[in-house]
Amino acid sequence: MNTNVKRILTILILLAVAFIIVSFALPFDKGIVFFISLIFGVAAFALQIPVFKKAYEKADTLRSKLLGFPVFRVGYLYLGIQVTLSIALYALGTFIKTFPVWLAVVLCVMVLIGFGVCVISADMSRDYVTNIEQTTAVNTKFIKDLALRANMLTNSVSENEKKTALEKLAEAFRYSDPVSSPELSDVENELSVCFSTLENEASNSSAERVAQLCSEVQRVLEKRNMACKSFK
């Protein structure tokens, strides 16, 4: 249990104790409606612990913490609604001696069900966004990796003619569509082979040979970009 969870647990325990003390201290009728409302109120405090852990326990970046906030927000909204409902039921049970017990149970259960649905929905939305980001990161890795390698290759040569050809190629990678797809696997394999050949020969080959290899890589890159447009 990390420090944040311990702090939240301490705060929740203190608030729950305060809620119980206030509930018994105020002059409410201590009948069945009162104890049903009290139980659901205390349960609302207890349920904040798994909600907070679900939202933040594994959040190690600012973005993951922000994505966890909607889950946490559902938790404290439920707590506020249930506490308010419990106090309202205390009053109704006090002033309306025949207030139906089943109605108190139904109201509390409906709020609890709504809370569960909202938590699941918020958590599903977070997972969906996270999966999209992870998929996009994977889909753009190929071109981003080649762009980085092209820049490194440019910086590794000293001859002006070679550097000019490599800079032009690096710029072509920079302005290419970064998103890959299964349909592009063949042309991307061809592009990878061409670029590897350029990497292997850039240092020892002539400037003319390097320019020729850059043109070949750029030709395959343009073919890949045309295929990319056709599959959208």
N, C-alpha and C positions, 0 to 999 in steps of 0.2 A: 504494500500500500504506500503510494508516494505521499509527499508532504501536502500537496494540494487536496488530495482525497481526505487526509486526516483532518485538515482544517475545515473542509466542508462538513465532514462528519461531526466535528465538535460544534460547529454553528447549528447544524440541524438538531442535534441533541438538546442544545440550549433552547432553541425555539420550540421544540416539541414539549420540553418541560414547562416552559412559559405558557404554552397553549393549554396544557393539562391543568396547571395551577389556576389560570384565569377561568377555565371552564368550571372548575369546582368552586372557585371563590365567588363567582357571580351568582345571584339568587335565581338560578334556573331550577325548574322541576327536574329532579334526578330520576326520571322514568326511563322506559325502554327506548323512547325516541332519543333521549339525551345520550344514552350509552352507545346506541348504534351510530349516532353522529360523531361521538367521541372516537370510537374505534376507527371509523373511516378517516377522520381527521389525523389521527396518529399514524395510520397507514400511509397517508399522503406524504407525511414527513419521511417515513422509512423508505418509500419508493424513490425518493430523490437520490439516494445513494447509488443504486444500480444505474439510474439515468445519468448521473454525473460521471460515473465510471465509464459508461458506454460512450458518452460524448467526448471525454477528455483524457482518460487514463493512458491511451496509446497515442495521443496527439503530441508529436515531437517537433512540429513546425507551426509557424504562425498560420499558414493556410489551413492545415488540418484542424487547428483550434477554431478558426473561423467557420469551417464547415461543420464543426461539432456544436456550434452555438444554437442552431435551430432545435436540436434535440434537447439541449439544456433548457432552452426557453419554454418548450412544451412542458417540461417538468415543473418549473416554478410557476407557470400559469395554472397548471392543474392544482398545485399546492394552494395558491391564492383562492381559486374557485372553490375548492373543497373546504378550506377553513371558513370561508364566507358562508358556504352552504351549511356547514355544521353549526355555526353561530345562529344562523337564521332558523335552523331546525330546533335548536335549544329554545329560542324564543317562541316558536310556534307550538312546541310541545308544552311550554309553560302556560301560554295564554289560551291555547285550545286543548282542553283536557282530553277531548275525543279525537285528537289529530291521529290519523291512521298510521300505524307502524309500517305497513307495507309501502306507503307512499315515500316515507323517509328512506327505506331500503332501496326502492326503485330509483329515486333521485340520486342517491350516492353511487349506486351501481352504474347508472347511466353516465355519470361524470367519470367514473373509473374506466369504463369501456371507451369513452371518447378520448381519454388520456392515452390508453393503450394504442388505439388506432392512430392517433397523431404521432406518438413516439415512433411507431413502426414506419409510418409514412415519411417522417423526417429522416430517419436512419436510412431508409431505402433511397431517398433523394441524395443523401450524402454519398452513399456507395455508388450511385449512378454517376454522379459528377466525378468521383475519384476514378472510377473505371474508365470514363471517357478521357480523362487527363492522362492516365497511364497508357491507354491505347494510342492516343495521339503522340505521346512521347516515343513509343515504340515505332509508330508509323513514320515519324520524321527522323529517326536516328540515322538511317542509311545516308541520306543526302547531307545532313548536318555533319556526319562523320567524314564524308568525302570533302566537304567544304573546309573543314578543319585541317585535314591532311593536305589539301591543296595550298592552304596558307602556310603551313609548316614547310612544305616543299619549296614554295617561293622564297621563303626566308633562308633556306639552306643553300641556295646557289648564289654565286657572286657575279657571273657573267651577265651583262645587261640584256643581251638578246634572249638568253634563257629566261631571265627574270621577267621580261616583258610578256613572253608567251605564257608563262605560268601565272602571272598576274591577271591576264585576260581570262584564263581558264578559271581561276579562283573567283573572279567576278561573275562568270557564267554560273558557277555553282551557287553563289550567293543569291542570285535572282531566279533560281529554278524553283519549281513547286516542290516543297519539302515532303509532301505526304506520299507515302508509298502505299501500295495495295498488292494483293496476290496476283492480279493481272499483269503487274509490271515486273514480276520475278525474273523472266527471261532476259529482258532488256537491261535490268539492273545487274544481273549476273555478268552480262557482257560488258557493262560499264565498269564494274568492279575489276574485271580482268584487264581491261584497257588501262585503267588508272594504276593498277599494280605494276604493269609493264612500264608505264611512265615513271613511277617511283623508283623502280629498279635501275632504270637507265639514265635518269636525269643528271646524276653527278658525273658519270663517266662518258656519256655520249656527247656528240657535237651539238651546237646550238640548233643546227638545221634539223637534226634527228629529234631533238626535244620539241621543236616547233611542230614537226610532223606528228609526233605522238600526242601533243596537246590538241591538234586539229582533229585527230581520231577520237580522242576522249570527248571533245566538244560535239563531234558529229553524233556519237552515241547518246550523249546527254540531251541533245536536241530531239533525237528520236524518242528518248524516254519522256521528255516533256510533252511531245505531241501525243504520245500514247496516254499520258496522264490526263490531258484535256479530253481525249475521246472517251475515257471511262467515267467522266463526271456527268 
